[in-house]
Amino acid sequence: MDKPWLEHYDPGVPAEIEWPAESVDAALARGAAEHPERAALIFGARVGKRLLDAAMNYRELNALVDRFASGLQKMGVRQGDRVAVMLPNCPQHVIALYAVWRIGAVAVCCNPLYVDREVHHLVEDSGSETFIVLSSLYGRVRAVRGETGIKRVIVANIKEYFPFGLRWLFTLTKEKKEGHRVDISGDRETYWFQDVLGRGADRPAPVKIDPADVSTLIYSGGTTGGPKGAVHTHSAQVYNANVLNIWAKSRKAEEVMLAVMPFFHIYGLAEVLNTTITGGLTGVLIPNPRDMEHVLLAMEKHRATYYLAVPAMFVGFNNHPKTKETDLSALRFAASAAAPLPPEVHERFEEISGAKLVEAYGLTETMVATMNPVERRRHNSIGVPMPNTEVRVVDLDNLTEEAPLGEVGEIVVKGPQVMKEYWNNPLQTAESITLGPDGQGGWFHTADVGYMDEEGYIHIVDRKKDMIIAGGYNVYPADVEAILYEHPKVLEAAVIGVDDAKRGETVKAFCVLREGRECSGEEIMEFCRERMAAYKIPRMVEFRDELPKSLIGKVLRRELREEERRRLEKRV
């Protein structure tokens, strides 16, 4: 199996790298020793046209991680225990994750947009007994706590690491109004984040962590839909962070990362946060990535050099009226993933910013698998395999036989960044990680269809058969359809993604009503709002007398997608 892509690596990027045999948190301790006064995190908020924020250096961050780790141990959290974390991008999120890893526990990433039933599933499936949550989201944990195995809850207030003036302003104007002020006094084993820090010792009790130990559970619909916990090890995450710093030729302790991708998502966790800490970068934390004015102000004020985002964010950047008046001279590297990047968006961003933008590819199960070389990037390609990584295209009818170059097949990935397994799901693991074209195991089947050209660049022809990517979030039609079927007036339902200029795709539902029943699209959407995260909610609802089906009665989503495509072509 040759590797034609190696000839197209940028100078200085090796075919294989070596990475430390250590836990994820070790990079933070090393950073505190090597560059203690270097700003690790910058956090605050936009107030009108101004940014009010403050920095925390590597020494301070590492000390807080030590204290929080000790506090967790004193509460009874032990090595191997799962700890759910539901926070936006804020210092508490970083402290919590690195503290969990420092004591050998397992971080379970929970989307802050999850509603009660989704939180319930994550807790029950992962077996999480400790839950760290933002105060404004605490009600969701409280609602499911009695039905799950949650033993202890830690509540963080977003204002805790605001600079003094902003904290005072937030307390007066927003804390109560936006639901951040909660009473936990009567709830058993429920603690404030700062109290846990206060109870912790300067150092946690030492724990022996093997790099092959599980570090993180992050939930994905997988290749067949349905939420499953992708299991990542310390070694996989350490490799991923190191290889990205090498690929981007990061200047140790000099770069500034604009951290807009949420840390509960594999993109934000593995590609943004861990890359920042491992490379000694400064991370500028932005809780709301849709606030493009905040993004632009932060780029200019903090001289950001890195911007990792999704296509919808680059569209927003290109079209924001204040982009042209923003000083972007420090920005040098940007990456786009999670959805196809239109060439015109790519070119416009580089023209405006002067930075080099590369398209990359990865999944919850694989972290980063391919990326365009910085100096040899190509439109309409997700790039080439990363060092130490094999990516092949296999025949759709024989998944162990490699497809010829240029021919379409399923993309499969093998490398140190690929997940270990699906949590407590051996059947799905066996279906997703199989023998490959080299006759060896360990190949992850992405269910994405594409081809490799003669130079080793990968091109995606179609994404996962039915998955919708709306605003950078993965939406699985079966999840939405399951809720629609709960509506008393709905007889049948199907969900597809339709093109959307701002969000990449948006969710459209097709419903067949029960005989004699009437219903509006708004009623369907309201029903969904109470039962699922906002990004999953259908933005369009079409009622039909029947849905297209196969001979065996299976609803044919592909026909619905084709109808929408033809409808859009007629409009054009």
C-alpha positions as CSV (number, residue, x, y, z in Angstrom):
1,M,0.0,0.0,0.0
2,D,1.8,3.1,-1.2
3,K,1.3,6.6,0.2
4,P,1.3,9.1,-2.7
5,W,0.2,11.9,-0.4
6,L,3.6,12.0,1.4
7,E,5.2,13.8,-1.5
8,H,2.8,16.7,-1.0
9,Y,3.4,17.2,2.7
10,D,4.8,20.7,3.5
11,P,8.6,20.8,4.1
12,G,9.5,19.8,7.6
13,V,6.3,17.7,8.2
14,P,7.4,14.0,8.6
15,A,5.6,10.9,7.5
16,E,5.5,9.8,11.1
17,I,5.8,11.6,14.4
18,E,6.7,10.5,17.9
19,W,4.5,11.7,20.8
20,P,5.0,11.6,24.5
21,A,3.7,8.5,26.4
22,E,1.7,10.5,28.9
23,S,-1.7,11.6,30.0
24,V,-3.5,14.5,28.3
25,D,-3.0,16.8,31.4
26,A,0.8,16.4,31.4
27,A,1.2,19.1,28.7
28,L,-0.3,21.6,31.1
29,A,2.0,20.8,33.9
30,R,4.9,21.0,31.5
31,G,3.7,24.4,30.2
32,A,3.5,25.7,33.8
33,A,7.1,24.7,34.3
34,E,8.5,26.0,31.0
35,H,6.5,29.2,30.5
36,P,4.6,29.9,33.8
37,E,3.8,33.5,33.0
38,R,2.5,32.9,29.5
39,A,-1.2,33.6,29.2
40,A,-3.0,30.2,28.9
41,L,-6.6,31.5,28.8
42,I,-8.3,34.8,28.1
43,F,-11.9,35.1,29.0
44,G,-14.6,37.7,29.3
45,A,-17.5,39.1,27.3
46,R,-18.4,41.8,24.8
47,V,-20.1,44.8,26.2
48,G,-21.4,46.9,23.3
49,K,-18.3,47.6,21.1
50,R,-15.8,46.7,23.8
51,L,-14.3,43.5,25.1
52,L,-13.9,43.2,28.9
53,D,-11.7,40.2,29.6
54,A,-8.8,38.9,31.7
55,A,-6.0,36.5,31.3
56,M,-5.0,33.4,33.4
57,N,-1.4,32.2,33.0
58,Y,-0.1,28.6,32.8
59,R,1.1,28.6,36.4
60,E,-2.3,29.8,37.6
61,L,-4.3,27.4,35.4
62,N,-2.2,24.4,36.5
63,A,-2.6,25.3,40.1
64,L,-6.4,25.5,39.8
65,V,-6.4,22.1,38.0
66,D,-4.4,20.6,40.9
67,R,-6.8,22.0,43.4
68,F,-9.9,21.0,41.6
69,A,-8.5,17.5,41.0
70,S,-7.9,17.2,44.7
71,G,-11.4,18.5,45.4
72,L,-12.9,15.8,43.2
73,Q,-10.9,13.1,45.0
74,K,-12.1,14.4,48.4
75,M,-15.7,14.1,47.1
76,G,-15.1,10.4,46.2
77,V,-14.2,10.6,42.5
78,R,-11.8,7.8,41.7
79,Q,-9.7,6.7,38.7
80,G,-11.9,5.3,35.9
81,D,-15.1,7.1,37.2
82,R,-17.0,8.9,34.6
83,V,-17.6,12.7,35.1
84,A,-20.1,14.5,32.9
85,V,-19.3,18.1,32.0
86,M,-21.9,20.4,30.5
87,L,-20.3,23.9,30.2
88,P,-19.7,26.4,27.4
89,N,-16.2,27.6,26.5
90,C,-15.0,29.1,29.8
91,P,-12.1,28.6,32.3
92,Q,-14.2,26.3,34.4
93,H,-14.6,23.9,31.5
94,V,-10.8,23.7,31.0
95,I,-10.1,23.3,34.7
96,A,-12.7,20.6,35.0
97,L,-11.5,18.5,32.0
98,Y,-7.8,18.7,32.9
99,A,-8.6,17.9,36.6
100,V,-10.7,14.9,35.6
101,W,-7.8,13.6,33.4
102,R,-5.2,14.4,36.1
103,I,-6.8,11.9,38.5
104,G,-7.4,9.2,35.9
105,A,-11.2,9.7,35.7
106,V,-13.0,9.8,32.3
107,A,-14.5,13.1,31.0
108,V,-18.0,12.7,29.4
109,C,-18.7,15.6,27.1
110,C,-22.3,16.8,27.3
111,N,-23.7,19.3,24.8
112,P,-25.2,22.4,26.7
113,L,-28.0,22.4,24.1
114,Y,-29.3,19.0,25.3
115,V,-32.7,18.8,26.7
116,D,-33.7,16.7,29.7
117,R,-34.2,13.4,27.8
118,E,-30.9,13.7,26.1
119,V,-29.1,14.5,29.3
120,H,-30.8,11.4,30.8
121,H,-29.6,9.1,28.1
122,L,-26.0,10.4,28.3
123,V,-25.8,9.9,32.1
124,E,-27.4,6.5,32.0
125,D,-25.4,5.2,29.1
126,S,-22.0,6.4,30.4
127,G,-22.7,5.6,34.1
128,S,-21.7,9.1,35.1
129,E,-22.0,9.6,38.9
130,T,-20.6,13.2,39.0
131,F,-22.0,16.0,36.9
132,I,-20.3,19.5,36.4
133,V,-22.8,22.0,35.0
134,L,-23.3,25.7,34.3
135,S,-25.7,27.3,36.8
136,S,-28.2,28.4,34.1
137,L,-28.4,24.7,32.9
138,Y,-28.6,23.2,36.4
139,G,-32.4,22.7,36.0
140,R,-31.9,20.0,33.4
141,V,-29.6,18.0,35.7
142,R,-32.0,18.5,38.6
143,A,-34.9,17.2,36.5
144,V,-33.2,13.9,35.6
145,R,-31.2,13.3,38.8
146,G,-33.8,11.2,40.6
147,E,-34.1,8.8,37.6
148,T,-30.3,8.4,37.1
149,G,-27.2,7.3,39.0
150,I,-26.0,10.9,39.6
151,K,-24.5,11.1,43.1
152,R,-23.0,14.5,43.2
153,V,-23.3,17.7,41.2
154,I,-20.9,20.7,40.9
155,V,-22.4,24.0,39.7
156,A,-20.4,26.8,38.0
157,N,-21.4,30.4,37.5
158,I,-20.2,31.9,34.2
159,K,-19.1,35.1,36.0
160,E,-16.5,33.5,38.3
161,Y,-13.6,34.3,36.0
162,F,-14.8,37.6,34.6
163,P,-12.7,40.6,35.4
164,F,-14.1,42.5,38.4
165,G,-15.9,45.3,36.5
166,L,-17.6,42.8,34.2
167,R,-18.6,40.5,37.1
168,W,-20.2,43.4,38.9
169,L,-22.1,44.5,35.7
170,F,-23.2,40.9,35.0
171,T,-24.5,40.5,38.6
172,L,-26.6,43.7,38.3
173,T,-28.0,43.2,34.8
174,K,-27.9,39.6,33.6
175,E,-27.4,37.0,36.2
176,K,-30.9,36.7,37.4
177,K,-32.5,37.6,34.1
178,E,-30.7,34.9,32.2
179,G,-31.2,32.2,34.8
180,H,-27.6,32.0,36.2
181,R,-28.7,32.7,39.8
182,V,-29.9,29.4,41.3
183,D,-30.5,28.0,44.8
184,I,-28.7,24.7,45.4
185,S,-28.8,24.9,49.2
186,G,-31.5,22.2,49.6
187,D,-30.1,19.7,47.1
188,R,-28.1,16.8,48.3
189,E,-24.4,16.6,47.4
190,T,-24.6,19.7,45.3
191,Y,-21.6,22.1,45.4
192,W,-20.5,25.3,44.0
193,F,-17.4,25.1,41.7
194,Q,-15.4,27.5,43.8
195,D,-16.2,25.6,47.0
196,V,-14.8,22.4,45.5
197,L,-11.6,24.4,44.6
198,G,-11.5,25.8,48.1
199,R,-11.6,22.3,49.7
200,G,-8.9,20.9,47.5
201,A,-5.3,20.6,48.5
202,D,-2.4,22.1,46.6
203,R,-1.8,18.7,44.9
204,P,-4.1,15.7,44.3
205,A,-3.2,12.3,45.5
206,P,-0.9,10.8,42.8
207,V,-2.5,8.4,40.3
208,K,-0.6,6.1,37.9
209,I,-2.1,6.7,34.4
210,D,-1.3,4.5,31.4
211,P,-1.4,6.3,28.1
212,A,-3.7,3.5,26.9
213,D,-6.2,4.3,29.6
214,V,-9.6,5.8,28.6
215,S,-9.7,9.6,28.9
216,T,-12.9,10.7,27.2
217,L,-16.3,9.7,26.1
218,I,-17.8,11.9,23.5
219,Y,-21.2,11.0,22.0
220,S,-21.8,10.5,18.3
221,G,-24.6,9.1,16.2
222,G,-22.0,6.9,14.7
223,T,-22.2,5.5,11.2
224,T,-25.7,4.1,11.7
225,G,-27.4,6.8,13.8
226,G,-28.3,6.6,17.4
227,P,-26.1,8.2,20.2
228,K,-23.0,6.1,21.0
229,G,-20.1,7.0,23.2
230,A,-16.8,7.1,21.2
231,V,-14.0,6.0,23.6
232,H,-10.7,7.9,23.3
233,T,-7.5,7.2,25.2
234,H,-4.9,9.6,26.6
235,S,-2.5,8.5,23.9
236,A,-4.9,9.2,21.1
237,Q,-5.6,12.7,22.3
238,V,-1.9,13.4,23.0
239,Y,-1.0,12.3,19.5
240,N,-3.7,14.4,17.9
241,A,-2.7,17.6,19.7
242,N,1.0,17.1,18.9
243,V,0.5,16.3,15.2
244,L,-1.7,19.4,14.7
245,N,1.0,21.7,16.2
246,I,3.5,20.1,13.8
247,W,1.2,20.4,10.8
248,A,0.6,24.1,11.4
249,K,4.2,24.7,12.3
250,S,3.2,26.2,15.6
251,R,5.7,28.5,17.2
252,K,6.0,27.2,20.8
253,A,4.4,29.6,23.3
254,E,3.8,32.3,20.7
255,E,0.6,31.6,18.9
256,V,-2.9,32.8,20.0
257,M,-5.8,30.5,19.3
258,L,-9.3,31.9,18.9
259,A,-11.3,29.2,20.7
260,V,-14.7,29.5,19.1
261,M,-15.5,25.8,18.6
262,P,-17.2,24.4,21.7
263,F,-15.2,22.1,23.8
264,F,-18.0,19.5,24.2
265,H,-17.6,18.8,20.5
266,I,-14.6,16.7,19.3
267,Y,-13.5,19.6,17.0
268,G,-13.3,22.1,19.9
269,L,-11.9,19.5,22.4
270,A,-9.2,17.8,20.4
271,E,-8.3,20.3,17.7
272,V,-8.7,23.6,19.6
273,L,-8.3,23.1,23.4
274,N,-5.8,20.3,23.5
275,T,-3.8,21.8,20.7
276,T,-3.7,25.1,22.5
277,I,-2.4,23.6,25.8
278,T,0.0,21.2,24.2
279,G,1.6,23.9,22.0
280,G,1.8,26.5,24.8
281,L,-0.6,28.7,22.9
282,T,-2.9,31.3,24.4
283,G,-6.6,30.4,24.0
284,V,-9.1,33.2,23.7
285,L,-12.3,31.6,24.9
286,I,-15.5,32.6,23.2
287,P,-18.7,31.0,24.6
288,N,-21.0,32.1,21.7
289,P,-19.3,31.5,18.3
290,R,-22.2,33.1,16.5
291,D,-21.3,36.5,18.1
292,M,-19.1,37.5,15.1
293,E,-18.6,41.0,16.5
294,H,-17.0,39.3,19.6
295,V,-14.9,37.2,17.3
296,L,-13.6,40.2,15.4
297,L,-12.9,42.3,18.5
298,A,-11.0,39.4,20.0
299,M,-9.0,38.8,16.8
300,E,-7.8,42.4,16.8
301,K,-7.3,43.0,20.6
302,H,-5.4,39.7,21.2
303,R,-3.6,39.5,17.9
304,A,-5.0,36.1,17.2
305,T,-2.9,33.9,14.9
306,Y,-5.2,30.8,14.7
307,Y,-8.9,30.6,13.8
308,L,-10.4,27.1,13.6
309,A,-14.1,27.1,12.6
310,V,-16.8,25.6,10.4
311,P,-17.9,26.9,7.0
312,A,-20.9,28.8,8.4
313,M,-18.6,30.8,10.6
314,F,-16.4,31.7,7.6
315,V,-19.5,32.8,5.7
316,G,-20.4,35.0,8.7
317,F,-16.8,36.4,8.9
318,N,-16.7,37.3,5.2
319,N,-20.1,39.0,5.3
320,H,-19.9,40.9,8.6
321,P,-19.9,44.7,8.0
322,K,-17.1,45.2,10.6
323,T,-14.6,42.7,9.1
324,K,-13.0,45.2,6.7
325,E,-12.3,47.6,9.5
326,T,-10.7,45.0,11.8
327,D,-7.0,44.6,12.1
328,L,-6.3,41.0,11.0
329,S,-2.6,41.3,10.4
330,A,-1.6,38.8,13.0
331,L,-3.9,36.0,11.7
332,R,-1.8,33.5,9.7
333,F,-3.6,30.1,9.9
334,A,-7.2,29.0,9.7
335,A,-8.9,25.6,9.3
336,S,-12.4,24.6,8.3
337,A,-14.1,21.2,9.1
338,A,-17.4,19.6,9.8
339,A,-19.0,20.5,6.5
340,P,-17.9,21.2,2.9
341,L,-16.2,24.5,2.4
342,P,-17.4,26.3,-0.8
343,P,-14.3,27.5,-2.9
344,E,-15.8,31.0,-3.1
345,V,-16.0,31.3,0.7
346,H,-12.4,29.9,1.0
347,E,-11.0,32.4,-1.5
348,R,-12.9,35.4,-0.1
349,F,-11.7,34.6,3.5
350,E,-8.0,34.5,2.4
351,E,-8.4,37.7,0.4
352,I,-9.9,39.5,3.4
353,S,-7.7,38.1,6.1
354,G,-4.4,37.4,4.5
355,A,-4.3,34.1,6.4
356,K,-4.0,30.7,4.8
357,L,-7.1,28.5,5.2
358,V,-7.0,24.8,4.9
359,E,-9.9,22.3,4.9
360,A,-9.7,19.3,7.2
361,Y,-11.7,16.2,7.9
362,G,-12.4,14.1,11.0
363,L,-15.2,12.5,12.9
364,T,-16.1,12.1,16.6
365,E,-14.6,8.7,16.3
366,T,-11.4,9.7,14.5
367,M,-10.5,13.3,15.6
368,V,-8.5,14.8,12.7
369,A,-7.8,12.2,9.9
370,T,-6.9,14.4,6.9
371,M,-6.0,18.0,6.3
372,N,-4.8,20.0,3.4
373,P,-1.1,20.9,3.5
374,V,-0.7,24.6,4.4
375,E,1.3,25.4,1.3
376,R,-0.3,22.9,-1.0
377,R,-4.0,23.2,-0.3
378,R,-6.7,22.3,-2.8
379,H,-10.3,23.3,-3.2
380,N,-13.0,20.6,-3.0
381,S,-10.6,18.3,-1.2
382,I,-10.4,17.4,2.5
383,G,-6.6,17.1,2.0
384,V,-4.3,14.2,2.7
385,P,-3.9,11.7,5.6
386,M,-2.1,13.0,8.6
387,P,1.3,11.5,9.7
388,N,1.1,7.9,11.1
389,T,-2.4,7.7,9.5
390,E,-3.7,5.5,6.7
391,V,-6.8,6.6,4.7
392,R,-8.1,4.4,2.0
393,V,-11.2,4.2,-0.2
394,V,-12.7,0.7,-0.4
395,D,-15.1,-0.9,-2.8
396,L,-18.7,-0.3,-1.8
397,D,-19.6,-4.0,-2.5
398,N,-16.4,-5.4,-1.0
399,L,-15.3,-3.4,2.0
400,T,-11.9,-5.1,2.3
401,E,-10.9,-4.4,-1.3
402,E,-9.3,-1.1,-2.1
403,A,-11.0,0.9,-4.9
404,P,-8.7,2.1,-7.7
405,L,-7.5,5.7,-7.5
406,G,-10.2,8.1,-8.8
407,E,-13.0,5.6,-8.2
408,V,-15.7,6.3,-5.6
409,G,-16.0,4.1,-2.5
410,E,-16.3,4.3,1.3
411,I,-13.6,6.2,3.1
412,V,-11.9,4.1,5.9
413,V,-9.3,5.4,8.4
414,K,-6.6,3.7,10.5
415,G,-4.3,5.6,12.9
416,P,-3.4,6.4,16.5
417,Q,-6.3,9.0,16.6
418,V,-9.0,6.5,15.9
419,M,-11.3,5.7,18.9
420,K,-10.7,2.5,20.9
421,E,-14.4,1.4,20.7
422,Y,-18.0,2.5,21.3
423,W,-18.7,2.5,25.0
424,N,-20.4,-0.7,26.1
425,N,-21.4,-1.4,22.5
426,P,-19.4,-4.3,21.1
427,L,-21.8,-5.0,18.2
428,Q,-21.5,-1.5,16.8
429,T,-17.7,-1.5,17.5
430,A,-17.3,-4.7,15.5
431,E,-19.4,-3.3,12.6
432,S,-17.4,0.0,12.5
433,I,-13.8,-1.1,13.1
434,T,-12.9,-4.0,10.8
435,L,-10.3,-5.6,8.6
436,G,-9.1,-3.3,5.9
437,P,-7.5,-3.5,2.5
438,D,-4.2,-4.4,4.1
439,G,-5.7,-7.5,5.6
440,Q,-5.2,-6.1,9.1
441,G,-7.7,-4.9,11.7
442,G,-8.3,-1.4,13.1
443,W,-9.9,0.3,10.1
444,F,-12.7,2.6,11.0
445,H,-15.5,2.8,8.4
446,T,-16.7,6.4,8.1
447,A,-19.7,5.7,5.9
448,D,-18.6,8.8,3.9
449,V,-18.3,8.2,0.2
450,G,-15.5,9.7,-1.8
451,Y,-12.3,9.0,-3.8
452,M,-8.6,9.4,-3.7
453,D,-6.8,11.1,-6.6
454,E,-3.5,10.1,-8.0
455,E,-1.6,12.4,-5.6
456,G,-3.3,11.1,-2.5
457,Y,-5.8,13.9,-1.9
458,I,-9.2,12.8,-0.7
459,H,-12.4,14.1,-2.1
460,I,-15.8,13.5,-0.5
461,V,-18.6,12.9,-3.0
462,D,-21.4,12.4,-0.5
463,R,-21.5,12.6,3.3
464,K,-22.9,9.9,5.5
465,K,-26.0,8.8,3.7
466,D,-28.6,10.5,5.8
467,M,-26.7,12.7,8.3
468,I,-27.5,16.4,8.3
469,I,-24.8,19.0,9.2
470,A,-26.6,22.1,10.4
471,G,-24.4,24.9,11.6
472,G,-21.6,22.5,12.2
473,Y,-23.7,20.1,14.4
474,N,-24.4,16.5,13.3
475,V,-28.1,15.8,13.2
476,Y,-29.3,12.2,12.7
477,P,-32.7,12.0,11.0
478,A,-33.7,9.0,13.0
479,D,-33.4,11.0,16.2
480,V,-35.7,13.7,15.0
481,E,-38.1,11.2,13.4
482,A,-38.4,9.3,16.7
483,I,-39.7,12.5,18.3
484,L,-42.1,13.3,15.5
485,Y,-43.6,9.9,15.8
486,E,-44.5,10.8,19.4
487,H,-46.8,13.6,18.2
488,P,-50.4,12.3,18.5
489,K,-51.4,13.7,15.1
490,V,-48.4,12.3,13.1
491,L,-48.8,9.0,11.4
492,E,-45.5,8.9,9.5
493,A,-42.5,11.1,9.3
494,A,-39.2,11.5,7.4
495,V,-36.4,14.1,7.9
496,I,-33.8,15.3,5.5
497,G,-31.2,18.1,5.2
498,V,-31.7,20.9,2.6
499,D,-29.1,23.4,1.5
500,D,-29.0,26.6,3.6
501,A,-26.7,29.5,2.8
502,K,-26.0,30.3,6.4
503,R,-26.1,27.0,8.2
504,G,-24.8,24.7,5.5
505,E,-27.9,22.6,5.8
506,T,-31.1,22.9,7.7
507,V,-33.6,20.3,8.9
508,K,-36.8,19.7,6.9
509,A,-39.5,17.3,8.1
510,F,-42.1,15.6,6.0
511,C,-45.2,14.4,7.9
512,V,-48.2,12.3,7.1
513,L,-51.0,13.1,9.5
514,R,-53.5,10.7,11.0
515,E,-56.8,10.6,9.2
516,G,-59.1,13.4,10.1
517,R,-56.4,15.4,12.0
518,E,-55.2,18.9,11.2
519,C,-51.9,20.4,12.2
520,S,-49.6,23.3,11.4
521,G,-45.9,23.4,10.9
522,E,-45.5,25.7,13.9
523,E,-47.3,23.2,16.1
524,I,-44.8,20.5,15.0
525,M,-41.8,22.8,15.6
526,E,-43.1,23.7,19.0
527,F,-43.5,20.1,19.9
528,C,-39.9,19.5,18.9
529,R,-38.6,22.5,20.9
530,E,-39.7,20.9,24.1
531,R,-38.0,17.6,23.3
532,M,-34.7,18.1,21.5
533,A,-31.7,20.5,21.2
534,A,-32.4,23.6,19.2
535,Y,-30.0,22.6,16.3
536,K,-32.1,19.5,15.6
537,I,-35.5,21.2,15.3
538,P,-37.0,21.2,11.8
539,R,-37.0,24.7,10.4
540,M,-39.4,23.6,7.6
541,V,-42.3,21.2,7.7
542,E,-44.2,19.8,4.7
543,F,-47.4,17.7,5.0
544,R,-48.0,14.9,2.6
545,D,-50.6,12.3,1.9
546,E,-47.9,9.6,1.7
547,L,-44.1,9.2,1.8
548,P,-42.0,7.5,-1.0
549,K,-41.2,3.9,0.1
550,S,-39.4,0.9,-1.2
551,L,-41.1,-2.4,-1.9
552,I,-40.5,-3.6,1.7
553,G,-42.0,-0.4,3.1
554,K,-38.9,1.5,3.9
555,V,-39.2,5.3,3.6
556,L,-36.8,6.5,0.9
557,R,-35.2,9.7,2.1
558,R,-33.0,9.8,-1.0
559,E,-36.1,10.4,-3.1
560,L,-37.1,13.3,-0.8
561,R,-33.6,14.8,-1.1
562,E,-33.7,14.4,-4.9
563,E,-37.1,16.2,-5.0
564,E,-35.7,19.1,-3.0
565,R,-32.7,19.3,-5.3
566,R,-34.9,19.5,-8.4
567,R,-37.1,22.1,-6.7
568,L,-34.0,24.3,-5.9
569,E,-32.8,23.9,-9.5
570,K,-36.1,25.2,-10.8
571,R,-35.9,28.3,-8.6
572,V,-32.4,29.1,-9.9
